[in-house]
């Protein structure tokens, strides 16, 4: 039974440190954040995939990102990429599940994938610049 005299933070005890380590290590296998993507050279082992619409992509995207809306993630559209390349997917932000849908599609196709938590809103919140237009990255042809 929960002691109602305790506060909401401590009402449920923290997990043992070994369990917490395993949990957070596993979580990092599924996610990365805007800061880590910004600090890492895009193309050095991973591709950033903007899974929003072309219109939203052109209004502002992560520099170096490729636009491939999540509904268009099929093997044919992944052909330009090596089978073992890591895809880092993002959508609008925490209020959007497009990145989760994209990650599921990529995983179902046997492709390595992580989600960039925060999406484009997180990128902007960090103060990172956006690229606009189709840029050199453009959209994956279908």
PyMOL CGO cylinders between C-alpha atoms (Angstrom):
from pymol import cmd
from pymol.cgo import CYLINDER

trace = [
    CYLINDER, 0.00, 0.00, 0.00, 1.25, 3.49, -0.83, 0.3, 1, 1, 1, 1, 1, 1,
    CYLINDER, 1.25, 3.49, -0.83, 1.79, 5.79, 2.13, 0.3, 1, 1, 1, 1, 1, 1,
    CYLINDER, 1.79, 5.79, 2.13, -0.23, 8.90, 1.28, 0.3, 1, 1, 1, 1, 1, 1,
    CYLINDER, -0.23, 8.90, 1.28, 2.07, 10.92, 3.53, 0.3, 1, 1, 1, 1, 1, 1,
    CYLINDER, 2.07, 10.92, 3.53, 4.96, 10.48, 1.08, 0.3, 1, 1, 1, 1, 1, 1,
    CYLINDER, 4.96, 10.48, 1.08, 5.34, 12.74, -1.92, 0.3, 1, 1, 1, 1, 1, 1,
    CYLINDER, 5.34, 12.74, -1.92, 4.57, 11.70, -5.50, 0.3, 1, 1, 1, 1, 1, 1,
    CYLINDER, 4.57, 11.70, -5.50, 8.27, 11.30, -6.39, 0.3, 1, 1, 1, 1, 1, 1,
    CYLINDER, 8.27, 11.30, -6.39, 9.11, 8.89, -3.61, 0.3, 1, 1, 1, 1, 1, 1,
    CYLINDER, 9.11, 8.89, -3.61, 5.72, 7.13, -3.32, 0.3, 1, 1, 1, 1, 1, 1,
    CYLINDER, 5.72, 7.13, -3.32, 7.01, 4.41, -5.66, 0.3, 1, 1, 1, 1, 1, 1,
    CYLINDER, 7.01, 4.41, -5.66, 10.58, 3.37, -4.83, 0.3, 1, 1, 1, 1, 1, 1,
    CYLINDER, 10.58, 3.37, -4.83, 13.27, 3.80, -7.47, 0.3, 1, 1, 1, 1, 1, 1,
    CYLINDER, 13.27, 3.80, -7.47, 14.40, 0.69, -9.28, 0.3, 1, 1, 1, 1, 1, 1,
    CYLINDER, 14.40, 0.69, -9.28, 17.59, -0.95, -8.08, 0.3, 1, 1, 1, 1, 1, 1,
    CYLINDER, 17.59, -0.95, -8.08, 20.65, 0.65, -9.77, 0.3, 1, 1, 1, 1, 1, 1,
    CYLINDER, 20.65, 0.65, -9.77, 21.47, -2.47, -11.83, 0.3, 1, 1, 1, 1, 1, 1,
    CYLINDER, 21.47, -2.47, -11.83, 17.90, -2.59, -13.15, 0.3, 1, 1, 1, 1, 1, 1,
    CYLINDER, 17.90, -2.59, -13.15, 17.95, 1.15, -13.88, 0.3, 1, 1, 1, 1, 1, 1,
    CYLINDER, 17.95, 1.15, -13.88, 21.21, 0.76, -15.80, 0.3, 1, 1, 1, 1, 1, 1,
    CYLINDER, 21.21, 0.76, -15.80, 19.75, -2.03, -17.96, 0.3, 1, 1, 1, 1, 1, 1,
    CYLINDER, 19.75, -2.03, -17.96, 16.59, -0.03, -18.61, 0.3, 1, 1, 1, 1, 1, 1,
    CYLINDER, 16.59, -0.03, -18.61, 18.34, 3.16, -19.70, 0.3, 1, 1, 1, 1, 1, 1,
    CYLINDER, 18.34, 3.16, -19.70, 20.98, 1.30, -21.71, 0.3, 1, 1, 1, 1, 1, 1,
    CYLINDER, 20.98, 1.30, -21.71, 18.20, -0.47, -23.60, 0.3, 1, 1, 1, 1, 1, 1,
    CYLINDER, 18.20, -0.47, -23.60, 16.36, 2.82, -24.14, 0.3, 1, 1, 1, 1, 1, 1,
    CYLINDER, 16.36, 2.82, -24.14, 19.45, 4.34, -25.76, 0.3, 1, 1, 1, 1, 1, 1,
    CYLINDER, 19.45, 4.34, -25.76, 19.40, 1.44, -28.22, 0.3, 1, 1, 1, 1, 1, 1,
    CYLINDER, 19.40, 1.44, -28.22, 16.09, 2.79, -29.50, 0.3, 1, 1, 1, 1, 1, 1,
    CYLINDER, 16.09, 2.79, -29.50, 16.56, 6.55, -29.17, 0.3, 1, 1, 1, 1, 1, 1,
    CYLINDER, 16.56, 6.55, -29.17, 19.01, 9.35, -29.67, 0.3, 1, 1, 1, 1, 1, 1,
    CYLINDER, 19.01, 9.35, -29.67, 18.47, 13.04, -29.11, 0.3, 1, 1, 1, 1, 1, 1,
    CYLINDER, 18.47, 13.04, -29.11, 18.82, 16.22, -31.10, 0.3, 1, 1, 1, 1, 1, 1,
    CYLINDER, 18.82, 16.22, -31.10, 22.06, 17.20, -29.40, 0.3, 1, 1, 1, 1, 1, 1,
    CYLINDER, 22.06, 17.20, -29.40, 23.76, 13.90, -30.27, 0.3, 1, 1, 1, 1, 1, 1,
    CYLINDER, 23.76, 13.90, -30.27, 22.59, 14.09, -33.89, 0.3, 1, 1, 1, 1, 1, 1,
    CYLINDER, 22.59, 14.09, -33.89, 23.79, 17.70, -34.16, 0.3, 1, 1, 1, 1, 1, 1,
    CYLINDER, 23.79, 17.70, -34.16, 27.18, 16.80, -32.67, 0.3, 1, 1, 1, 1, 1, 1,
    CYLINDER, 27.18, 16.80, -32.67, 27.74, 13.80, -34.97, 0.3, 1, 1, 1, 1, 1, 1,
    CYLINDER, 27.74, 13.80, -34.97, 28.74, 14.00, -38.63, 0.3, 1, 1, 1, 1, 1, 1,
    CYLINDER, 28.74, 14.00, -38.63, 25.65, 12.97, -40.60, 0.3, 1, 1, 1, 1, 1, 1,
    CYLINDER, 25.65, 12.97, -40.60, 26.54, 10.29, -43.10, 0.3, 1, 1, 1, 1, 1, 1,
    CYLINDER, 26.54, 10.29, -43.10, 29.18, 8.79, -40.81, 0.3, 1, 1, 1, 1, 1, 1,
    CYLINDER, 29.18, 8.79, -40.81, 27.33, 5.54, -40.16, 0.3, 1, 1, 1, 1, 1, 1,
    CYLINDER, 27.33, 5.54, -40.16, 23.81, 6.93, -40.14, 0.3, 1, 1, 1, 1, 1, 1,
    CYLINDER, 23.81, 6.93, -40.14, 21.19, 8.65, -42.28, 0.3, 1, 1, 1, 1, 1, 1,
    CYLINDER, 21.19, 8.65, -42.28, 18.76, 11.17, -40.81, 0.3, 1, 1, 1, 1, 1, 1,
    CYLINDER, 18.76, 11.17, -40.81, 15.29, 10.50, -42.17, 0.3, 1, 1, 1, 1, 1, 1,
    CYLINDER, 15.29, 10.50, -42.17, 12.65, 13.22, -41.94, 0.3, 1, 1, 1, 1, 1, 1,
    CYLINDER, 12.65, 13.22, -41.94, 9.38, 11.29, -42.13, 0.3, 1, 1, 1, 1, 1, 1,
    CYLINDER, 9.38, 11.29, -42.13, 7.07, 14.31, -42.38, 0.3, 1, 1, 1, 1, 1, 1,
    CYLINDER, 7.07, 14.31, -42.38, 5.39, 15.51, -45.56, 0.3, 1, 1, 1, 1, 1, 1,
    CYLINDER, 5.39, 15.51, -45.56, 7.44, 17.10, -48.31, 0.3, 1, 1, 1, 1, 1, 1,
    CYLINDER, 7.44, 17.10, -48.31, 5.79, 20.46, -47.57, 0.3, 1, 1, 1, 1, 1, 1,
    CYLINDER, 5.79, 20.46, -47.57, 6.85, 20.37, -43.92, 0.3, 1, 1, 1, 1, 1, 1,
    CYLINDER, 6.85, 20.37, -43.92, 10.32, 19.18, -44.91, 0.3, 1, 1, 1, 1, 1, 1,
    CYLINDER, 10.32, 19.18, -44.91, 10.76, 22.11, -47.29, 0.3, 1, 1, 1, 1, 1, 1,
    CYLINDER, 10.76, 22.11, -47.29, 9.66, 24.60, -44.61, 0.3, 1, 1, 1, 1, 1, 1,
    CYLINDER, 9.66, 24.60, -44.61, 12.52, 23.47, -42.36, 0.3, 1, 1, 1, 1, 1, 1,
    CYLINDER, 12.52, 23.47, -42.36, 14.45, 20.28, -41.64, 0.3, 1, 1, 1, 1, 1, 1,
    CYLINDER, 14.45, 20.28, -41.64, 17.61, 18.97, -40.03, 0.3, 1, 1, 1, 1, 1, 1,
    CYLINDER, 17.61, 18.97, -40.03, 20.51, 19.85, -42.33, 0.3, 1, 1, 1, 1, 1, 1,
    CYLINDER, 20.51, 19.85, -42.33, 21.57, 16.74, -44.22, 0.3, 1, 1, 1, 1, 1, 1,
    CYLINDER, 21.57, 16.74, -44.22, 18.26, 14.96, -43.65, 0.3, 1, 1, 1, 1, 1, 1,
    CYLINDER, 18.26, 14.96, -43.65, 16.52, 12.94, -46.35, 0.3, 1, 1, 1, 1, 1, 1,
    CYLINDER, 16.52, 12.94, -46.35, 12.76, 13.25, -46.70, 0.3, 1, 1, 1, 1, 1, 1,
    CYLINDER, 12.76, 13.25, -46.70, 10.82, 9.99, -46.81, 0.3, 1, 1, 1, 1, 1, 1,
    CYLINDER, 10.82, 9.99, -46.81, 7.32, 10.20, -45.31, 0.3, 1, 1, 1, 1, 1, 1,
    CYLINDER, 7.32, 10.20, -45.31, 6.63, 7.20, -43.10, 0.3, 1, 1, 1, 1, 1, 1,
    CYLINDER, 6.63, 7.20, -43.10, 3.88, 5.84, -45.36, 0.3, 1, 1, 1, 1, 1, 1,
    CYLINDER, 3.88, 5.84, -45.36, 6.42, 5.61, -48.21, 0.3, 1, 1, 1, 1, 1, 1,
    CYLINDER, 6.42, 5.61, -48.21, 8.95, 3.53, -46.30, 0.3, 1, 1, 1, 1, 1, 1,
    CYLINDER, 8.95, 3.53, -46.30, 9.08, 0.43, -48.47, 0.3, 1, 1, 1, 1, 1, 1,
    CYLINDER, 9.08, 0.43, -48.47, 12.01, -1.65, -49.66, 0.3, 1, 1, 1, 1, 1, 1,
    CYLINDER, 12.01, -1.65, -49.66, 12.04, 0.00, -53.11, 0.3, 1, 1, 1, 1, 1, 1,
    CYLINDER, 12.04, 0.00, -53.11, 12.56, 3.44, -51.53, 0.3, 1, 1, 1, 1, 1, 1,
    CYLINDER, 12.56, 3.44, -51.53, 15.33, 2.13, -49.29, 0.3, 1, 1, 1, 1, 1, 1,
    CYLINDER, 15.33, 2.13, -49.29, 17.31, 0.64, -52.18, 0.3, 1, 1, 1, 1, 1, 1,
    CYLINDER, 17.31, 0.64, -52.18, 19.77, 3.57, -52.35, 0.3, 1, 1, 1, 1, 1, 1,
    CYLINDER, 19.77, 3.57, -52.35, 20.95, 2.81, -48.80, 0.3, 1, 1, 1, 1, 1, 1,
    CYLINDER, 20.95, 2.81, -48.80, 23.21, 0.01, -47.59, 0.3, 1, 1, 1, 1, 1, 1,
    CYLINDER, 23.21, 0.01, -47.59, 21.35, -2.71, -45.71, 0.3, 1, 1, 1, 1, 1, 1,
    CYLINDER, 21.35, -2.71, -45.71, 23.26, -2.04, -42.48, 0.3, 1, 1, 1, 1, 1, 1,
    CYLINDER, 23.26, -2.04, -42.48, 23.02, 1.77, -42.42, 0.3, 1, 1, 1, 1, 1, 1,
    CYLINDER, 23.02, 1.77, -42.42, 21.42, 3.14, -39.25, 0.3, 1, 1, 1, 1, 1, 1,
    CYLINDER, 21.42, 3.14, -39.25, 18.36, 5.29, -39.90, 0.3, 1, 1, 1, 1, 1, 1,
    CYLINDER, 18.36, 5.29, -39.90, 17.65, 8.06, -37.40, 0.3, 1, 1, 1, 1, 1, 1,
    CYLINDER, 17.65, 8.06, -37.40, 14.02, 9.04, -37.86, 0.3, 1, 1, 1, 1, 1, 1,
    CYLINDER, 14.02, 9.04, -37.86, 12.18, 12.12, -36.73, 0.3, 1, 1, 1, 1, 1, 1,
    CYLINDER, 12.18, 12.12, -36.73, 8.83, 13.81, -37.23, 0.3, 1, 1, 1, 1, 1, 1,
    CYLINDER, 8.83, 13.81, -37.23, 7.23, 16.96, -35.81, 0.3, 1, 1, 1, 1, 1, 1,
    CYLINDER, 7.23, 16.96, -35.81, 7.88, 16.28, -32.15, 0.3, 1, 1, 1, 1, 1, 1,
    CYLINDER, 7.88, 16.28, -32.15, 6.63, 14.57, -29.01, 0.3, 1, 1, 1, 1, 1, 1,
    CYLINDER, 6.63, 14.57, -29.01, 3.02, 15.19, -30.01, 0.3, 1, 1, 1, 1, 1, 1,
    CYLINDER, 3.02, 15.19, -30.01, 3.48, 13.19, -33.23, 0.3, 1, 1, 1, 1, 1, 1,
    CYLINDER, 3.48, 13.19, -33.23, 3.89, 9.43, -33.65, 0.3, 1, 1, 1, 1, 1, 1,
    CYLINDER, 3.89, 9.43, -33.65, 5.14, 9.51, -37.25, 0.3, 1, 1, 1, 1, 1, 1,
    CYLINDER, 5.14, 9.51, -37.25, 8.68, 8.68, -36.14, 0.3, 1, 1, 1, 1, 1, 1,
    CYLINDER, 8.68, 8.68, -36.14, 7.40, 5.64, -34.23, 0.3, 1, 1, 1, 1, 1, 1,
    CYLINDER, 7.40, 5.64, -34.23, 5.48, 4.47, -37.31, 0.3, 1, 1, 1, 1, 1, 1,
    CYLINDER, 5.48, 4.47, -37.31, 8.58, 4.98, -39.46, 0.3, 1, 1, 1, 1, 1, 1,
    CYLINDER, 8.58, 4.98, -39.46, 10.75, 3.10, -36.97, 0.3, 1, 1, 1, 1, 1, 1,
    CYLINDER, 10.75, 3.10, -36.97, 8.31, 0.17, -37.01, 0.3, 1, 1, 1, 1, 1, 1,
    CYLINDER, 8.31, 0.17, -37.01, 8.35, 0.06, -40.82, 0.3, 1, 1, 1, 1, 1, 1,
    CYLINDER, 8.35, 0.06, -40.82, 12.15, 0.16, -40.95, 0.3, 1, 1, 1, 1, 1, 1,
    CYLINDER, 12.15, 0.16, -40.95, 12.48, -2.52, -38.28, 0.3, 1, 1, 1, 1, 1, 1,
    CYLINDER, 12.48, -2.52, -38.28, 9.93, -4.71, -40.11, 0.3, 1, 1, 1, 1, 1, 1,
    CYLINDER, 9.93, -4.71, -40.11, 12.14, -4.39, -43.21, 0.3, 1, 1, 1, 1, 1, 1,
    CYLINDER, 12.14, -4.39, -43.21, 15.16, -5.53, -41.19, 0.3, 1, 1, 1, 1, 1, 1,
    CYLINDER, 15.16, -5.53, -41.19, 16.78, -2.08, -41.07, 0.3, 1, 1, 1, 1, 1, 1,
    CYLINDER, 16.78, -2.08, -41.07, 18.60, -0.65, -38.03, 0.3, 1, 1, 1, 1, 1, 1,
    CYLINDER, 18.60, -0.65, -38.03, 16.72, 2.35, -36.63, 0.3, 1, 1, 1, 1, 1, 1,
    CYLINDER, 16.72, 2.35, -36.63, 16.67, 4.86, -33.80, 0.3, 1, 1, 1, 1, 1, 1,
    CYLINDER, 16.67, 4.86, -33.80, 14.23, 7.68, -33.14, 0.3, 1, 1, 1, 1, 1, 1,
    CYLINDER, 14.23, 7.68, -33.14, 15.47, 11.23, -32.60, 0.3, 1, 1, 1, 1, 1, 1,
    CYLINDER, 15.47, 11.23, -32.60, 13.42, 12.21, -29.59, 0.3, 1, 1, 1, 1, 1, 1,
    CYLINDER, 13.42, 12.21, -29.59, 11.96, 15.68, -29.69, 0.3, 1, 1, 1, 1, 1, 1,
    CYLINDER, 11.96, 15.68, -29.69, 11.65, 15.71, -33.47, 0.3, 1, 1, 1, 1, 1, 1,
    CYLINDER, 11.65, 15.71, -33.47, 11.95, 18.98, -35.35, 0.3, 1, 1, 1, 1, 1, 1,
    CYLINDER, 11.95, 18.98, -35.35, 10.46, 20.88, -32.39, 0.3, 1, 1, 1, 1, 1, 1,
    CYLINDER, 10.46, 20.88, -32.39, 13.19, 19.52, -30.14, 0.3, 1, 1, 1, 1, 1, 1,
    CYLINDER, 13.19, 19.52, -30.14, 15.78, 20.51, -32.75, 0.3, 1, 1, 1, 1, 1, 1,
    CYLINDER, 15.78, 20.51, -32.75, 14.43, 24.07, -32.75, 0.3, 1, 1, 1, 1, 1, 1,
    CYLINDER, 14.43, 24.07, -32.75, 14.21, 24.12, -28.94, 0.3, 1, 1, 1, 1, 1, 1,
    CYLINDER, 14.21, 24.12, -28.94, 17.94, 23.38, -28.81, 0.3, 1, 1, 1, 1, 1, 1,
    CYLINDER, 17.94, 23.38, -28.81, 18.54, 26.43, -31.02, 0.3, 1, 1, 1, 1, 1, 1,
    CYLINDER, 18.54, 26.43, -31.02, 19.91, 24.44, -33.96, 0.3, 1, 1, 1, 1, 1, 1,
    CYLINDER, 19.91, 24.44, -33.96, 19.52, 25.87, -37.45, 0.3, 1, 1, 1, 1, 1, 1,
    CYLINDER, 19.52, 25.87, -37.45, 17.16, 24.43, -40.02, 0.3, 1, 1, 1, 1, 1, 1,
    CYLINDER, 17.16, 24.43, -40.02, 17.76, 23.87, -43.71, 0.3, 1, 1, 1, 1, 1, 1,
    CYLINDER, 17.76, 23.87, -43.71, 14.89, 24.89, -46.00, 0.3, 1, 1, 1, 1, 1, 1,
    CYLINDER, 14.89, 24.89, -46.00, 13.74, 23.86, -49.45, 0.3, 1, 1, 1, 1, 1, 1,
    CYLINDER, 13.74, 23.86, -49.45, 14.55, 20.47, -50.87, 0.3, 1, 1, 1, 1, 1, 1,
    CYLINDER, 14.55, 20.47, -50.87, 18.30, 21.14, -50.55, 0.3, 1, 1, 1, 1, 1, 1,
    CYLINDER, 18.30, 21.14, -50.55, 20.91, 18.63, -51.65, 0.3, 1, 1, 1, 1, 1, 1,
    CYLINDER, 20.91, 18.63, -51.65, 19.25, 16.03, -49.45, 0.3, 1, 1, 1, 1, 1, 1,
    CYLINDER, 19.25, 16.03, -49.45, 15.87, 16.22, -51.14, 0.3, 1, 1, 1, 1, 1, 1,
    CYLINDER, 15.87, 16.22, -51.14, 13.39, 13.44, -51.16, 0.3, 1, 1, 1, 1, 1, 1,
    CYLINDER, 13.39, 13.44, -51.16, 13.88, 9.79, -51.89, 0.3, 1, 1, 1, 1, 1, 1,
    CYLINDER, 13.88, 9.79, -51.89, 12.51, 9.11, -55.34, 0.3, 1, 1, 1, 1, 1, 1,
    CYLINDER, 12.51, 9.11, -55.34, 9.75, 6.54, -55.61, 0.3, 1, 1, 1, 1, 1, 1,
]
cmd.load_cgo(trace, "trace")
